[in-house]
């Protein structure tokens, strides 16, 4: 079995079969006493330790090492402070090695000259050499400066100018009494010339003929990782990011405050004023699930499907059946995708730069570029991984829902033509039946696949193939949710709208519709309040444990009644939340960025993880992430989505304006 943790009991023995005490450096075998099998590493290709056989060989042989407390390890980061004066060695961007300050504080880093400023991390060196473990007196070592060059000694000159290792870049580290080099030790660096590195005022040379006070250095560890931790470099990266983020927030707020309120568009179906904000709330719920362990947030993925079905079918039903535009299915879907494609392609490109992808991942890239990644049951395992991958989440992890929507959009208009002929009673009966489908998926997913077949995670092929593709992320498992949105649009037209010309109920020959909130049922007029209140009650009453017990039910349509109420409440615009909250300026802006926010959430989180470590950061990464996501989503919507859509959509002019002219006009 694979050892994944816990406290197993092991029996240790010499690899050569000899008896006696096991010492550091000895080759040994480790036997799992509970199974009488030896620990092995099969080429270490996947990094997993296994205990599979009762025989021993090369795979089962390990070497015992003892970690010396405070030892300077190979490939670690160190500082060297002159014993005389206590100034630390530092490297400028030009490769000059000097000893100027005991430390570089924030104020000093800001006033360093631009041509030599590498930041306060310029006093840190990466040490390599020895036997690859703890450094010992007499080891041959090399020192990498913060400018990416090796420290060298050319005659009496000490500098860091070249990245290729040679004789000049090799030093012998020594200490009185010999032994392991530990932090706080006084050490001496002897160049290949036989001279020792010395410090005189700020000047560093290699002219010492023997150990002396001027050639003595106190070696210490740079205790925090240079790139991501709270070392000087990490702190300044975090500080710079926070400053830029705060400045961007101020600019966005001021810019939006100065913009005039856009008038509502004229013509077409009566506008449903308050549906953008619920879309952003759904997106925020999913973000909370992914990065803040809020299990219930995952259930709001279905909201995008029911919202799309509701809005698009409403537009079709609001126009007379005999005046429907004669547009092909391909052009209809293409028109929908134009608004999504620029942001989507940007997210894929960003992900390609952020994360590594296997050869099999690249084979699925054409499907992603064509929004077809969620159409097919393609599952595979990457080399060295025990986890099965589904092709729908490899490049833009959360974009699978768009691929599913493309299939639904191809079916929307034929389905809408049938649904618009249905009576109100038949619509309600169908909504109940569609909600009951969620129980069916719960039985198949949670009971059959998870409990009976053990398909509980991606280490099982059946999970990725049947649960992930068909049910949880698949177009088959979410179709009833999309269809419920279409049926609800018919209910909305019949109960909450009127004939704009005669003022009576809607009938087959109606040419123009108008909203009629007074005629709508009371539960619809307060739909958003009731829907969100019911959701909060569920979350508080059932908690995370209750959600996980019926995860497939809630994720695949179990919340349909509440979400449909949120939809009709927002569509009418008379609900208190819809009237006073969803239609204010802040939520209108948030509604605009809901799609970019949803798509780039994983990319932004990856960037935040690179800058802010889990421990020791200036500000916890969970506190920075939402602000960074909002700002970057806003910038993406302004500079990529708007410009890209303007460029892609067909122009009525014979000579369309250039991309630059369109970008300037949008800005």
N, C-alpha and C positions, 0 to 999 in steps of 0.2 A: 504494500500500500504506500501511498504518498504521504509523507509526513508534512502536515500543514500547520502544526502547532501542538499545544498541549504540553504535558509533562511525562513523556515516555521514559522508561527505565532502560539504560543501555549498559552493556558489558564491554569493557575495554580490554584489549589484549595486544601484545607485540605482533607486528606483521610477520616477523621472522620466526615466530613461535617460541621465542625465548621467554623466560620468566623474569621477575624482578620489577623494580619500580619503573614506572613510565616517566621519562624526563622530556624536557623541551627538545624538540628536534627529532624525536623518535617517530618511526612509522608504525601506525596502529590500525587495528580493525575495530569497528563498533557494531555490536550485535544487539538487536532489539530483543530483549528477554521475553517479552510477551508473545513473540511470533517466531523466535529462534532464526531470524534472518538478519543478514548483514546490511548495513547502510552502504549504498553505492551511488555513484554519479556516472551516468552514461554519457561521457563526453561533455557533460555540463552544458548541453545545447539549450536546454530550457530553464536551467537554474534551479530545478527541483531535486530534492534529495529523496531517494526511494530506498526501501528495504524489501527486496524481492526474492533473494536467493539465500540458501544456506551454505553456499560455497564462497570462497574468497579468491580475489585476484587483484589486478591493477585497479579495476573500478571500485573495489572495496577498500583501498588503501588510502589512509589520510595521515597527515603529519601534524603532530602536536606543536603548537607555538604558544609562548607565554607573552602576553601583552605587558610591556614595561610601563609603569605609571609615569605620565608626563613625558614620555619619550618623544623625540622628534622623529616622525615617520617620513619615509620616502614619499614624495609627491604631496607632502603637506605644505602649508603656508606658514612662513615664519617672518619675524622681524629681527634685525640685528642692530643693537644699540651700542655705540662706542663706549667702552669702559671709562674713557677719559672724556668727560663732557656730557655723556648720556644722550648724544644726538643719534637718532636712527638714520641708517642708510636709506636713501631714496633715489629713485630713477626718474629723470625728466623725459619728456616726449622725444627729445633729441638724443637720448641714450646716455646722458651724463649721469654718473654715479657720484653723489655727494652726501654729506652728513650735515644737514642744516637745522633740523628741529627735533626736539624730543618727541613731538607728535604734531599732527596737522589737524587743528580744530576747524570748526565750521567757518569762522571768520577768515582764517588763513587760506583755506581752500578757495574762497571766493576772490581773493586778491592775487593769487598766483598768476604769473604771466601766462598768456594763452599758449605760447609756443612751448611751454614746459609743463603745463598743468595736466596731470593725469588724475587729479583728485587726491584725496587723502589716502587712497589705497596704494599710492605710489611707494609707500614705505613697506609694502608687503612683497615677499619673494617666495616663489615656489621652489622647493628644494628637491632634487632628485639624485639618485645614485646609491651607493652602498650595495647591499644585497637585496634591495627592494623592500626592506622592512625597517626596523628601527635603526637610526644612524648611530655609528660607533666612531670613536676617535681613531683617526687614520683612514677613514673612508674617503674615496674620491667622489666628489659631489659637483653638481652644477646648480646654478641659481638663475631662475627665470625672473626677469624684472616685470613690472606691471605694464611696460610698453610692449611686451611680447617678445623681447630679445633676451639672449643669454648674457649674463655678466662675464666679462673677459678681462684678462690682464695682458696687455701688450707692452713689454718692457716694464716701465713703472706706471703706465696709464691704466686706470680701471674704468671701464665703460660698459655699456650694454647696447651694442650696435647691430649684432647679427643673430639670426635664429638658427644657424647651422652649428652643431656642436663639434668642437675640435679640441686641440691641445690647449689653446688659449682660454677656453671656457671651462677648464677642469681645475678644481681646487681640492686641496686636502684639508679636511676639517680635523682639528686636534683640540684636546683638552688635557689639563693637568691630571695625571693619574689614570688616563685612558678610560675605557669602558663606554657604556651607552651615553649618548648625548641627550640630556633632558632639558626641559624648559627652565630658564634661569641659570644654566651653566655658563661659565666663561669659556669662550672658544677662540681659536685662532684659525685664520684661513691662509694656507700657503699656496701661492700660485705655482704654475708649472716651471717658472724661472727659479724656484727655490726661495723667493722673497715672500715676506708676509704682507698682507693687506693692512695698511695703517691709516689713521685719521689724524690730520693736522688742521685744526680749526674746522672748515667746511670741506677741505680737500681730501679726497680719498686716493691713495696711491698704493703701489706694490713695491715698496723699497725696504721693508724691514728685514733685517738679517737674522733676528731671533725673536723669541717671545718678549713682548714689552707691554707697558701700559697702553701705549698708542696703538698697538695691534690687537688688543683684547676687545672682544665683543660679548655682550650679554645676548644670548639667543632666547627667543620666546616664540610661542605659538600665536599665530593670528587665529584666535579661537573660533570665529564665526566664518562660515563660508563666504568667500569674496563676492560671488555672483548674486546670491539671493538672500544672504543673511543680514543681520544687523551690524555687520562690520561697517567701517566708514563708507565703503563703496555701496553696500546695500542700503544704508541709511540715506545716502544722497540720491540713489535711484528712486527710492520710495518718496523722499521729500520732493524731488522734481516732479514725479508723477502726480502727487497730491496737489502741488501748486498749479500745474497745468490743468488738472481736473477742476479745481476750484475756479480758476480763471474761465474755463470753458463754460461752467455752469452759470457764472455771472453774465457772460456774453450771450448765452442762449436766452436767459430770463429777460435781459434788457432788450435784445433783438425782438423777441416775441411780444413784449409789452408795447413796443413802438409800432407794431404792425396793425393796420386797420382790420376790423372784423370783416371777413369775406361774406358777401351776400349769398344766400342759398341759390343753387342752380335753378334755372327756369326750364319748364317743359318736362316731359316724361311723367313717370309715375309720381304720386305724392311722396315726398322724401320722408324716410324714416329717420328722424333726427338723432335718436339717442342709442344707436347700436354700435358706434365706434368705441365708446368707453367700455361696455361689457367685453368687447373683443380684447382690449388691453388688459382688463382684469383677468380674463382667462389666461392670457399670455403670462402675466405676473404669477398666477397660481402655479403654472407649470415650471417657471423658473424657481419658485420656492420649493417645489418638489425635487428638482434636480440638484439644487445646491444648498438647501436648508433643511432637508429631510422631512418636508411636509408631505406626507403620503397622499393626502386628499387632493393635492394639486394636480396629480397625474390624471385625475378623472376629468379635468377640464379640456383635455385634448378633443373629446367628442364635441365640445362646443363649436369648434371651427367647422365641423361637418354639418351640424344642424343649422348653424348660422348661414353657411354658404347655400345649403338647400333652401332655407327660408327666403333669403334676400333675392337670389337669382330667380327662383320660381315666382316670387311676388312681382318682380319686374315683368315676367312673362304674362302673369295673370292680370296685371293692371292695364294691359293694352287689349283692345278687341281681338278676338281670335282671328278674324279675317284680315287684320292689319299687321300681323306678325311679319317682321322683316324676313326676306328670302335669303337667308345666309346659310351656307353649308356648315355642317358640324365641325369640320376642321377649322374654318375661319372663326366660328363662334368660340372654340376652345383657344385658338391662337390669340384672339382678342383678350380673353381672360388672362392668358399667360404673360402678355406684354407687361402688365403691371407688376408681375412677380419676378420676371427673368433677370433683370439687371442686378437686383439685390441678391438673388440666388447664386448667380455666377460669381459675384464678388465673394460670397461666403465660401464657395467651393475653392476658389483661388487662395483665399486666406487660410483655409484648412490645409491645403496642400503644402503651404509654407510652414505651418505650425507643427504638423504631425507627420510622422513617417507612414508610408503605405506600402503594402506588399505587392508583389507582382499580380496576385489574384485581385487585389483591390483595384489595380489599374485596369484590369480586364472589365471591371464593372463600371468604370468611369463613363463610357459612352451612354450607358443607361441613365446615369445621373444627369448628364448633360441634356438628355431628352425627356426628363421627368418620368422615366420608366423604371426606376430602381425598385419600386415597391410592387411591380406587376408580377414578378416571377419568383418561384420558390428556390432561390439560389442561396445555398448555405455552404460554408467551407471553413476549414481551420487554417490559420496562419502557421507557418513553420515555427516550431518551438512553443506553441500554445495549445492548451487543452480546451480552449473555449471555441465554440462554434460561432461563426460570424454570419449574420444575415446581410445580404448585399444592399438592403435599403438604408443602412445607417453608416456607410463607410466614409463618405466625403463631407457631407453636411448633415451631421448626426440627426437633427430633428426635422429634416426636410421631407421625410417619408410621407407626411400628411399631404404635401402638395402633389406628390406622385399619385396618391390615392384619389385626390380631388379631380385630377385630370380624367380618370376613368368615370367618375361620377358626372362630370360636366358633359361627357360624351352621351350620357343617358338622360340628362336633365330635361331637355325640351320634349322628347317623346313621352317621358313620364308625366311632365307637367300638363301636357295636352289631355291626358287621361284623368289626372287628379282634378283638373278644373271643372270637370263635369260631375264630380261626386257631391252628394248631399251632405248636409252638416252632420246628421246622425251617422252616416257611413264614415265620415272623416274621424269622428270621435272613436268609433269602434276600431278603425284601423290604427289610430294612435295607441290605443290600449294594447292591440295585438303586437305592434312594433316594440312597445315597452316590454312586453312579455318575452320577446326574443332575447332580451338581456339575460333573462333567467336561463334560457337555453345555453347561451355562451358561458354563463357561470358554471353550469353543470359540466359542459365539455371541458372548459379550461381548468377550473379549480378542483373539481371532483375527479373527472376521468384522467386528465393529463397529469395534474400535479399529485393528487393523492393516490390514485390507483396505479398509474404508470411511472410515477417518480420523476416526471419531466419538470423539475423545479428551477433549473438554471441553465445558462448557456454552455455548461460543460456537458450537457446532454443534447445530442443532435435533435431529438424529438422536440425539445423546447424551442429551439430556433426555427425548426421547420414547421411545426404544427401550431405551437402557441404564439410565437413571435410573428411569423408571417401570416398565418390564417386569421388569428383572433386579435391579438393585442395591437399589432401595427398593420394589419392587413386590410385590404379593400373589401374582403368578404365579411370580416367581423364588424366593420363599421357601416356597412351599407344601410342597415335598418335605421341608423341614426340620421344619415343624410336624407333618407326617404321621409322620416318623421318631420324634418324641416320643411319639405315640400308640402306635406299634408297640412302642417300647421299654417303655412301661408294661405292655403285654401280656407281654413277655419277663420283666419284673420280677415280675409276679404269678405266672407259671409257675415261675420259678426261685428266687425269694427269699421266697416267702410260703407259708403252709400253711393248711389248714382249722383254724380255731380250736377247733372242737368235737371233731373226731376226731384232730387232729394229723397227718393225712396230707397228700398233695399236693392242690392245688386241683383241683376238678372242677366240672362244670356246675351241680350242685345245691348247691354250697357256699353257706352262708348268712352266714358271718362269717369274715373273714380275719385272720391274725396274721402278723407278720414272722417269718421263720425264717432268720437270718443263717448258721447252721451249714450249712444246705442250699444256700445261695447259692454260686455258683462263686467260686473264690479271686480271680479278676480283678475280680469285682464287689465283694468285701469290701475290696479295696484300690483301688477304682475312682478315687477322687479323687486319691490320690497318683500313680497311674499316669497319669491324664489330664493333670494339671498338669505332671508331669515330662516327659511327651511333648511338651506344648506348649512348655515352656522349651527343650527340645532343638531343636525346630523353629526357634524364634526365634533361638537362638544360632547354629545351623548355617546357616540361610538368610539371616538378617539382613533388613534392610528391602528390599534389592535383590531377594532371592528372593521375598518376598511380592508385590512390585509386578509381577514377571514373571507370576505366576499369581493376580493379585488377585481376579478374579471367582470362581475355584475356591475359594480359602480363605474368601472372604466369604460365598459362597452354598452352604455345606454341606461344604466341604473338611475342616473340623475336626470333623465329626459324630462319628466314632468316639471321639475324645478327650472331647468334651463329653458324650456319652452315658455314658461311664465316670465322669465327674465326677458326673453325675446319680445313677446307681445307687449310687455310693459314698456320696454324701451321704444318699440315701434310706434306705439300710440303717443308717447311723449307726455302723458298726463300723470304718470306715476311720480310720486314725490322725488324719488331718486333720479328718475329720468329727467324730470323738469328742472330740478335745482342743482343736481350734481353732475349728471352725465353730459349736460349741454353747456356747462361752463367752459371757459377758455382752456383751463388746464387739461381737462379730460378730452377736449377736442384735439389738443396737441398730442396727448398720450395715445389717443386712438390712431393718429396718423403713424406713429412709430411702432405700433404693436407688431406688425409683420417683421420689420428689421430686428426688433428686440427679440422676437422668438427665434429667428434664424441664427443670429450671431451670439446667442447666450453662451454656447460652449467655447467659442473663440475668445470671447472676452474673459471668461473664467480662466482659460489657459494662460492668457496674458497676465492676469492678476496673480495667478499661482507662481509665475516666473519672477514677479517683482516682489511680492509680499510673502515671506515664508510663513509656515503654519505657526511657528513660535518665534518670538522676539521681534516681530515687525513693529513699525511705528504705530500703525493702525491695523486692527484685525482685517484680514482679507474679506471676511463676510460683510464688514461695514463699508468697505470701499467698493465692492462689486456692484451693488445696485446703482450707485451714482455713475460709475464708469459705464455701465450698460445703458443707462438712460442717455448720457451724453453721446456715446458712440452710435447709438441707434438713431438719435436725432441727426447727427452729422451724416450718417449713411442714408437716411431718408432724403435729406436735402441735396446731397452731392452725388449720390449714386442712383437712388430710386427715381427721383424726379427727372434728373437729366437723362437717365437711361430710357425711361418711359417716353419722354418727349422725343427722344431720338428714334425710338422704335415704332411709335404709332404712326399710321399713315397720315401724310399731310395732304391737305386739299389744294395747296398752292402748287403751281407748276414748278417753281424753283424754291424748294424748302430752304429755310435758313440753316446756317451751319451749326454744328454742335456748340461752338463757342457762343454764337448769338443766342441759342436756346438756353445755355447754361447761365449767361448773364441775365437773360430775361427772368429766369426762375429765381435767381438769387435776389 
